[in-house]
Amino acid sequence: MDSYIDIKVRVWRQAGPKAQGHFETYELKHIFQGASFLEMMDILNEQLIAEHKDPIAFDHDCREGICGMCSMYVNGHPHGPDSAITTCQLHMRKFHDGETITVEPWRSRAFPVIKDLMVDRQAYDKIMQAGGFVSVNTGGVPDANAIPIPKPVADEAMDAASCIGCGACAAACKNGSAMLFVAAKVSQLNLLPQGKAEKHQRAKAMLQKMDELGFGNCTNTGACAAECPKQVSLTHIARLNRDFIGAKFCD
Amino acid sequence: MTNTEDLFAAAKEVAGKVKETVQEAVAAVQEVSKAIKEEVAKENNIITPKMAKIPEGPLEKKWTNYKDHQKLVNPANKRRLDVIVVGTGLAGASAAATLAELGFNVLNFCIQDSPRRAHSIAAQGGINAAKNYQNDGDSVYRLYYDTIKGGDYRAREANVYRLAEVSNNIIDQCVAQGVPFAREYGGLLDNRSFGGAQVSRTFYAKGQTGQQLLLGAYSALSRQIGKGKVKMYNRHEMLDIVMIKDENGEERARGIIARNLVTGKIERFFGHAVVVASGGYGNTFFLSTNAMASNGSAAMQMYRHGAYFANPCYAQIHPTCIPKHGDFQSKLTLMSESLRNDGRIWVPKKLEDAKRLQKGEIKGRDIPEEDRDYYLERRYPAFGNLVPRDVASRAAKERCDAGYGVNNTGLAVFLDFSEAIQRLGKDVVAQKYGNLFQMYEKIVDENPYENPMMIFPAIHYTMGGIWVDYELQTSVKGLFCIGEANFSDHGANRLGASALMQGLADGYFVLPYTIQNYLADQIGVARMSTDRPEFDAAEKAVQDKIDRLMKIQGKRSVDSIHKELGLVMWDFVGMGRTAQSLKTAIEKINAIKKEFWSNVYIPGKADSLNNELEKALRLADFIEIGRLMAIDALNREESCGGHFREEYQTEEGEALRQDDKFSYVACWKYKGEDQDPELIKEPLDYEFTERKTRNYKN
């Protein structure tokens, strides 16, 4: 049963991209465990505003686990100590009375800190721009049922497509690799007949862009999949590698 | 003989000439009377179909006729034209991508860190189309009819028909982009049913249809960004539209002022036309299913420049949301309408059972079948649990008001899957709704496979919005509005799975055509410098407003005032409205406005990243929207769709329209700060469809 707890929150504060950051600890009393983690952060910010202090900057938007905007490292885990959720879906019932909770931004070379817990994830957009699409213009396309797609294939493409682009995979990876993110998109499109025409080009272009943007390489440690809020599977990385090697053979 | 024949011939000739002259005279009189009618209409603040640019001809020919005769811009000229698109949801992203594919230069803005995060992403259930893949009798006309009826006959016939017409193209387009819609074992697309329809026409991708469609549009947009045809501005918020007079002294939208949310810098952008796709204003209520940053400020900026705000009181209250649990709550979470395909909604029959549930002494599963009141199935046998959203929401409120609510606040009803689990097996139910069940369990900490879900209505979508003509152009030249931000196609109530349809219809298939009819006349207009005095003035006004806000340095946080506004909206402009409640609301909102402008506290500086300032700027507009909603709701003395005036209901408690008095779009024209807006009417004369009382009973 949910009840009320007193906690301490140890938060990474950093005034700007070039400023020196540090941890600051805040005390919060009487927090209802039915509240979400971000609601707890709201309460903390209201407290800071009341004291005329600078509130903590953090990214958030839909607060229902789908927009991929929230991005906190909570107690050493991207999106906190619960599985298959984003930070906004984390609830205070996962914490106990008297606990000190450590909150950090994504830590990854390709995601520079903007302020406090807010990071710049435009690198993911750039990878998408390199090849995360089917080259088709609006209009002049065949009927939606013209090409049957076996259900298992469609389902697997859907599992890959459920990636929300939050960046937890790269943040969790000791190499700072974005392989799971890239693999999810490549896998989705390369599985489907509509995306097959460009499959080699796509795998190469997106991987090249990933390397260029300062993400690390994949050593198959699996931290990405373990922390992925949408449980995107490592098998997609295998598929990406296969398509990439295939593309290299065709070169 | 010859003479007689000659005489006859001469007489015939004369008669023919007389006939011609008379015909000409009649035509001339008709022409004049038409012109007089238009003039009179203008003077009486009436918008005629001609002013709304609705094409002539039968309903099913209008869009084709329009496309056949509209002006187009040739490829060489397209390169010389810049179009600003504000927003990257389904409407904004699809419009930006399509315009760029056509060859226009597009400047696209979003407030999030990436265009992929717009709130369309959160739509769960699906998207409608009249494909009739299920062979269950669907057609373009039927989708049109269901949408018009679902909207309680308060939408424009021509627009809705066009929407139904292009719905099929959307599905084709999305599949071509690689959107992984759900499929049958044979490999063909699967469908499910949604509220307000008796056919299965909803295409879906698990419970994440909005996400998949948005990612499809985002991928098309990304491709154009990569090609350099779209210049993307993330973390930028439009704060005003820049108007510049043309050589005839007519004002046209020619650019925007935007704040870079990272640096706090105010920036200027020029465009030959401005397209706003900024979504709805549901967050006026503070608690809604909208994302935290969703706001109505873009709409208010358009409104203050003379664009009419149409039907602001039409807000949709979604019946299946997770109930509120505390004062600290930041938003309400929607449980997809698709759950009503298999879930059954009920409350206890006995008041004592409800009381024990409220005290937490028993759980839903403890109440035997015979003591459950499946009130939707009881009241609406034909549609049962799949009645439209407004009907389902009001029915839930009615039961809770009568004391049958099932949680500690008494403000919840059950959505029960036990029968579906028995019928289909847990695995099938999990396959269909697994991610929604997981979401529910994470929030409420209760297993919906074992105990029925608890749900309650919450603000979800706003049908009202900026008035647009058939071309999706507002009453301001060069300013277009698409998606949820316009008043468009849903009338007084939107059917499930139709928002995605409308957003993508506007962005992929309607605006990219209609905007050319405007831009074709702009090819001679050279790009303008943003150093012009009009840009200076607009930027200064924005800066002054920000300075004024920063100087208040009062005692209250932005959120605390927003929550106060939200409570007033929910209590007095919510599911059941009365003349008295609305008058009270206006008074209270005026007081909140005063409090806000004298006692808000914004920490930090304006020329740097400042979330509180962002929220304050949005709240300033929410307060105005709240007032506008109340004014409109007070004016509309009838009940229709999402607008329920308690004075106007049938004996059975159903909504009672007043077609003779209120069959019009209420367009509100801005008359200045704190002035009452002026009402302009667009009559809705139903030419093609017979208006009936909505009946979901039999």
Contacts between the chains, C-beta under 8 A, distances in Angstrom:
chain1	res1	chain2	res2	distance
A	2	B	445	6.9
A	32	B	326	5.6
A	32	B	328	6.9
A	34	B	325	5.2
A	34	B	326	6.4
A	34	B	445	7.6
A	35	B	326	6.5
A	35	B	328	5.4
A	35	B	329	7.8
A	36	B	330	7.3
A	36	B	443	7.6
A	38	B	330	6.7
A	39	B	328	5.1
A	39	B	329	6.7
A	39	B	330	5.2
A	42	B	328	6.9
A	42	B	330	5.7
A	42	B	559	7.2
A	43	B	328	5.7
A	46	B	557	5.7
A	46	B	559	6.6
A	46	B	560	7.5
A	49	B	557	4.8
A	49	B	601	6.6
A	49	B	603	5.8
A	49	B	612	6.9
A	50	B	557	7.2
A	52	B	601	7.7
A	52	B	603	6.4
A	53	B	603	7.3
A	54	B	603	6.0
A	54	B	604	6.0
A	55	B	603	6.5
A	55	B	611	6.7
A	55	B	612	6.5
A	57	B	609	6.1
A	57	B	611	6.1
A	59	B	113	6.3
A	60	B	292	6.0
A	61	B	112	6.1
A	61	B	117	5.9
A	61	B	119	7.2
A	61	B	291	4.3
A	61	B	292	5.5
A	61	B	293	5.3
A	62	B	117	7.7
A	62	B	119	6.2
A	62	B	121	6.7
A	62	B	122	4.8
A	62	B	291	4.4
A	62	B	292	7.7
A	63	B	291	7.0
A	63	B	292	6.1
A	63	B	330	6.3
A	63	B	331	4.8
A	63	B	333	7.6
A	64	B	122	5.9
A	64	B	331	7.6
A	64	B	333	5.0
A	64	B	334	7.4
A	64	B	439	7.0
A	65	B	439	6.6
A	65	B	442	8.0
A	66	B	121	5.4
A	66	B	122	5.1
A	66	B	208	6.9
A	66	B	210	7.9
A	66	B	211	5.7
A	67	B	112	7.4
A	67	B	117	4.4
A	67	B	119	7.2
A	67	B	121	5.2
A	67	B	122	6.7
A	67	B	291	6.4
A	68	B	114	8.0
A	68	B	116	7.2
A	68	B	117	6.2
A	69	B	112	6.2
A	69	B	113	6.7
A	69	B	117	5.2
A	82	B	442	7.7
A	84	B	438	7.0
A	85	B	442	5.7
A	89	B	439	7.3
A	89	B	442	5.0
A	89	B	443	7.2
A	91	B	442	6.9
A	91	B	443	7.1
A	91	B	445	7.3
A	93	B	445	6.2
A	114	B	262	5.9
A	114	B	609	6.9
A	115	B	609	5.3
A	118	B	609	7.7
A	120	B	113	7.3
A	121	B	113	5.9
A	121	B	114	6.6
A	122	B	113	7.3
A	122	B	114	7.1
A	122	B	234	6.7
A	124	B	114	7.0
A	125	B	114	5.3
A	125	B	115	7.5
A	125	B	116	7.6
A	125	B	222	6.9
A	125	B	225	7.7
A	125	B	232	7.7
A	125	B	234	7.6
A	128	B	116	7.9
A	128	B	218	7.4
A	128	B	219	6.8
A	128	B	222	4.4
A	129	B	222	4.6
A	129	B	223	7.3
A	129	B	225	5.1
A	129	B	226	3.7
A	130	B	226	6.5
A	132	B	219	5.7
A	132	B	222	6.0
A	133	B	177	7.3
A	133	B	178	8.0
A	133	B	219	3.7
A	133	B	220	6.3
A	133	B	222	5.8
A	133	B	223	4.4
A	134	B	176	6.7
A	134	B	177	5.4
A	134	B	178	4.9
A	134	B	219	7.2
A	135	B	223	6.6
A	136	B	176	4.8
A	136	B	177	6.1
A	136	B	220	7.8
A	137	B	98	7.8
A	137	B	101	4.5
A	138	B	94	7.5
A	138	B	97	7.2
A	138	B	98	4.3
A	138	B	101	6.0
A	138	B	173	6.2
A	138	B	220	7.4
A	138	B	508	4.9
A	138	B	509	7.4
A	138	B	512	7.1
A	139	B	169	7.3
A	139	B	173	7.5
A	139	B	508	7.9
A	139	B	509	7.6
A	141	B	172	5.0
A	141	B	173	5.8
A	141	B	175	7.6
A	141	B	176	3.8
A	142	B	172	6.8
A	142	B	176	7.2
A	143	B	172	5.8
A	144	B	131	7.2
A	144	B	171	4.5
A	144	B	172	4.8
A	144	B	174	7.7
A	144	B	175	4.2
A	144	B	181	7.8
A	144	B	189	6.0
A	145	B	131	7.9
A	145	B	133	6.3
A	145	B	188	5.1
A	145	B	189	5.9
A	148	B	183	7.9
A	148	B	186	6.3
A	148	B	187	2.8
A	148	B	188	5.7
A	149	B	183	5.9
A	149	B	187	5.2
A	150	B	183	7.8
A	150	B	185	7.9
A	150	B	187	5.2
A	151	B	183	5.0
A	151	B	184	6.7
A	151	B	185	5.2
A	151	B	187	6.8
A	154	B	180	5.4
A	154	B	181	7.3
A	154	B	182	7.2
A	154	B	183	4.4
A	154	B	187	7.8
A	155	B	180	7.9
A	155	B	183	8.0
A	157	B	178	7.6
A	157	B	180	4.1
A	158	B	180	4.1
A	158	B	182	7.6
A	158	B	205	5.9
A	158	B	206	6.1
A	158	B	212	7.6
A	161	B	179	8.0
A	161	B	180	5.2
A	161	B	205	7.5
A	161	B	212	6.0
A	161	B	215	6.7
A	162	B	206	7.5
A	162	B	208	6.3
A	162	B	211	7.5
A	164	B	211	7.5
A	165	B	114	6.8
A	165	B	116	5.7
A	188	B	178	6.6
A	188	B	180	6.6
A	189	B	178	4.9
A	192	B	178	5.1
A	192	B	180	6.9
A	194	B	175	6.9
A	194	B	176	5.7
A	194	B	177	7.2
A	194	B	178	4.9
A	195	B	178	4.8
